[in-house]
Amino acid sequence: MLLRPPSAISASSEAPSSLWSCSAKPSKRTPRSRPTSLGMASGPPASRVLAGVVFEPFEEVKKEIALFPSAPDQSLARQKYADNCEAAINEQINVEYNVSYAYHAMFGYFDRDNVALKGLAKFFNESSEQEREHAEKLMKYQNKRGGKVKLQSILMPLNEFDHAEKGDALYGECFVNLGLWLYLHGHLQKPARSCGLDEQSNDASSCGLAMELALSLEKLVNEKLLNLHGVATRHDDVEMTSYIEHEFLREQVKAIKKMAEYVAQLRRVGQGHGVWHFDQMLLHEGDGA
């Protein structure tokens, strides 16, 4: 058995107590230095701290200020608005005004004392006002984006909607002529079969109904709106595409559905007394009766 010297024993017995006493002592903390202002005292600027994203507004705004037009006739609000989009808006304004003018001519005819279809007159007058409101809405949008409104010529619509041999104006050849007028002036891609433009028959029933012409006009407007939406899409104009979708396309689809239902109803009631009942329905529509 080996015996350790007393010095070694005392040294080993004192070691744990010394270690314990060291760990039990509270540690002294040095207070952190705080910045004297909101900005950092040293290091990179505050705009460079956010995960490597650098945004220096006063530097970047200089580029925008340099793009401000100096000419008094140029818009200060225009930003990322392509010339093709501006031209397409002006073309759509012209489409809306032309359709409004055609509806207004139909209103003037059905309101005559020798035609006396007040319901159809009311319907086409309201349709004319609605298309004109669409044109004004597009004009306001053009100004909002910094474009220039350039109104174009409006073609003169037909004013006579009667036929000496056909009799009933709803089935008259006048609507064939009006559809042909729209086709020849570039507002329709091809004559509508429902209006009898591609047929040689003189039968009154081949000419179609007034509502069929109105339905064709609404489809025409929808096609032009889709073309306008395509122009905005090709130029990555997100705001313009959203505006057309929410303010025009949704409403246009509803209008087409409504016109299609009217066409189906008129085909069922036929001429004469059935047309009078349909006219009365249009006249009192919205009265709550």
C-alpha positions in Angstrom: 0.0 0.0 0.0 1.4 3.3 -1.1 1.0 6.4 1.1 0.8 9.9 -0.5 2.7 12.7 1.2 0.5 15.1 3.3 1.3 17.9 0.9 -0.3 16.0 -2.0 -3.4 15.1 0.0 -4.0 18.7 1.1 -3.6 19.9 -2.4 -6.1 17.4 -3.8 -8.6 18.0 -1.1 -8.5 21.8 -1.6 -8.9 21.7 -5.4 -12.7 20.9 -5.4 -13.5 23.7 -2.9 -11.5 26.2 -4.9 -13.4 25.2 -8.1 -16.7 25.4 -6.4 -16.0 28.8 -4.9 -15.0 30.1 -8.3 -18.3 28.9 -10.0 -20.4 30.3 -7.2 -19.2 33.8 -7.5 -21.5 36.0 -9.6 -20.1 37.1 -12.9 -19.6 40.7 -13.6 -21.3 42.0 -16.8 -20.0 44.8 -18.8 -22.8 47.1 -20.1 -23.2 47.2 -23.9 -22.5 50.4 -25.6 -25.7 52.0 -27.0 -25.8 54.2 -30.1 -26.2 57.8 -29.3 -28.8 58.3 -32.2 -31.2 56.3 -34.3 -28.5 55.6 -36.8 -25.7 53.2 -36.3 -22.5 54.8 -34.9 -20.3 52.9 -37.3 -20.6 50.3 -40.0 -22.8 50.2 -43.2 -25.8 52.6 -43.5 -29.2 51.5 -42.3 -30.5 50.9 -45.8 -28.0 48.1 -46.3 -28.8 46.2 -43.1 -31.9 44.4 -44.3 -30.7 41.0 -45.6 -28.6 42.5 -48.4 -31.5 44.5 -49.9 -30.2 47.9 -50.9 -32.8 50.7 -51.2 -31.5 54.2 -51.5 -34.6 56.3 -52.1 -32.9 59.6 -52.6 -30.5 58.1 -55.1 -33.2 56.2 -57.1 -35.6 59.1 -57.2 -33.1 61.1 -59.1 -33.7 58.8 -62.1 -37.5 59.4 -61.9 -37.0 63.2 -61.6 -34.8 63.1 -64.7 -37.6 61.5 -66.7 -40.1 64.3 -65.9 -41.2 65.9 -69.1 -40.4 69.6 -69.4 -43.0 70.4 -72.1 -46.2 71.8 -70.7 -48.4 69.6 -73.0 -47.0 66.3 -71.7 -48.5 64.4 -68.8 -46.7 64.3 -65.4 -48.7 61.2 -64.3 -47.7 58.9 -67.1 -45.7 55.9 -66.1 -45.2 52.6 -68.0 -48.1 53.4 -70.3 -47.3 52.2 -73.8 -48.3 54.1 -76.9 -50.1 51.1 -78.3 -52.2 50.9 -75.1 -53.1 54.6 -75.5 -54.1 54.1 -79.1 -56.1 51.0 -78.3 -58.1 52.8 -75.6 -59.0 55.6 -78.1 -60.1 52.9 -80.6 -62.3 51.3 -78.0 -63.8 54.7 -77.2 -64.8 55.0 -80.8 -66.4 51.5 -80.8 -68.5 52.4 -77.8 -69.7 55.6 -79.3 -70.6 53.9 -82.6 -72.6 51.2 -80.9 -74.3 53.9 -78.8 -75.2 55.8 -81.9 -76.7 52.7 -83.6 -78.8 52.0 -80.5 -79.9 55.6 -80.4 -81.1 55.4 -84.0 -83.1 52.3 -83.1 -84.6 54.1 -80.2 -85.7 56.9 -82.5 -87.4 54.5 -84.8 -89.3 52.4 -82.2 -90.5 55.6 -80.5 -92.5 56.8 -83.6 -96.2 57.0 -83.4 -96.7 54.7 -86.3 -94.5 52.0 -84.7 -95.4 52.6 -81.0 -93.2 49.9 -79.4 -92.4 51.9 -76.3 -90.7 49.0 -74.5 -88.2 48.5 -77.3 -87.7 52.2 -77.5 -86.9 52.3 -73.8 -84.6 49.4 -74.1 -82.5 50.8 -76.9 -82.4 54.2 -75.4 -81.0 52.7 -72.1 -78.6 50.6 -74.1 -77.4 53.7 -76.0 -76.8 55.6 -72.7 -74.9 52.6 -71.2 -72.5 52.5 -74.2 -72.0 56.2 -74.0 -71.2 55.8 -70.3 -68.6 53.2 -71.2 -67.0 55.6 -73.6 -66.8 58.3 -71.0 -65.4 55.8 -68.5 -62.6 54.9 -70.9 -61.9 58.6 -71.5 -61.4 59.2 -67.8 -59.1 56.2 -67.6 -57.1 57.5 -70.5 -56.6 60.8 -68.7 -55.8 59.0 -65.5 -52.9 57.1 -67.1 -51.5 60.2 -68.7 -52.7 59.5 -72.3 -54.5 61.8 -74.6 -58.1 61.3 -75.7 -58.5 61.5 -79.4 -62.1 61.2 -80.6 -62.6 59.8 -84.1 -65.4 60.0 -86.5 -68.7 58.3 -85.8 -70.4 56.7 -88.8 -74.0 57.7 -89.5 -76.4 54.8 -88.7 -79.6 54.0 -90.6 -82.6 55.9 -89.6 -85.3 54.0 -91.5 -86.2 50.6 -90.1 -89.2 49.6 -92.2 -89.8 47.7 -95.4 -92.8 48.3 -97.7 -93.5 44.6 -98.3 -92.3 43.0 -95.1 -94.5 45.0 -92.9 -93.4 44.2 -89.3 -90.3 46.2 -88.4 -89.0 43.5 -86.2 -88.7 41.2 -89.1 -87.9 43.9 -91.7 -85.0 44.0 -94.1 -83.8 47.1 -92.3 -81.8 45.0 -89.8 -80.1 43.2 -92.7 -79.1 46.6 -94.0 -77.9 47.8 -90.6 -75.8 44.6 -90.2 -74.4 45.1 -93.7 -73.6 48.7 -92.8 -71.6 47.5 -89.8 -69.9 44.9 -91.9 -68.9 47.2 -94.7 -67.5 49.8 -92.3 -65.3 47.2 -90.5 -67.3 46.9 -87.3 -68.2 43.2 -88.0 -65.7 40.6 -89.2 -68.4 38.8 -91.2 -72.1 39.1 -91.8 -74.2 37.3 -89.2 -76.1 34.3 -90.6 -79.0 35.0 -88.1 -79.7 38.3 -90.0 -79.8 36.6 -93.3 -76.9 38.4 -94.9 -75.5 35.3 -96.5 -78.8 34.2 -97.9 -80.7 35.1 -101.1 -84.1 34.4 -99.8 -86.6 37.3 -99.6 -88.6 35.6 -96.8 -89.2 38.0 -94.0 -88.3 35.4 -91.4 -84.7 35.1 -92.8 -84.0 38.7 -91.7 -83.9 37.9 -88.0 -85.0 40.0 -85.0 -83.9 43.4 -83.7 -82.6 41.6 -80.6 -80.4 39.4 -82.9 -78.8 42.6 -84.2 -78.4 43.9 -80.6 -76.8 40.5 -79.6 -74.4 40.8 -82.5 -73.4 44.3 -81.4 -72.8 43.1 -77.8 -70.6 40.3 -79.1 -68.8 42.8 -81.3 -68.0 45.0 -78.3 -66.9 42.0 -76.3 -64.5 41.0 -79.1 -63.1 44.5 -79.2 -62.6 44.5 -75.4 -60.7 41.1 -75.6 -58.5 42.7 -78.3 -57.9 45.6 -76.0 -57.1 43.3 -73.1 -54.6 41.5 -75.4 -52.8 44.7 -76.2 -52.4 45.4 -72.5 -51.2 41.9 -71.8 -48.5 42.1 -74.5 -47.1 45.3 -72.9 -47.2 43.8 -69.4 -49.7 46.5 -68.2 -51.1 44.7 -65.2 -53.2 47.7 -64.1 -54.9 48.1 -67.4 -55.7 44.4 -67.8 -57.2 44.3 -64.3 -59.3 47.4 -65.1 -60.7 46.0 -68.3 -61.5 42.7 -66.6 -63.4 44.2 -63.7 -65.0 47.2 -65.3 -66.0 45.9 -68.7 -65.5 42.2 -69.5 -67.6 40.8 -66.7 -70.5 43.2 -67.4 -70.3 42.5 -71.1 -70.7 38.7 -70.6 -73.8 39.4 -68.6 -75.2 41.7 -71.3 -74.6 39.0 -73.9 -76.5 36.4 -71.8 -79.4 38.8 -71.4 -79.6 39.6 -75.1 -79.5 35.9 -75.9 -82.4 35.2 -73.6 -84.4 38.0 -75.3 -83.7 36.5 -78.7 -84.9 33.1 -77.5 -88.1 34.6 -76.1 -88.9 36.6 -79.3 -88.4 33.5 -81.4 -91.0 31.7 -79.3 -93.7 34.4 -79.3 -93.5 35.1 -83.0 -94.9 38.2 -84.8 -97.9 40.3 -84.0 -99.5 40.0 -80.6 -96.5 38.1 -79.1 -94.2 41.0 -80.0 -96.6 43.4 -78.2 -96.5 41.4 -75.1 -92.7 41.2 -75.2 -92.7 45.0 -75.7 -94.8 45.5 -72.6 -92.5 43.3 -70.6 -89.6 45.6 -71.6 -91.6 48.7 -70.9 -92.4 47.7 -67.3 -89.1 46.0 -66.5 -87.7 47.4 -63.3 -91.0 48.9 -62.2 -91.4 46.2 -59.5 -94.7 45.0 -60.9 
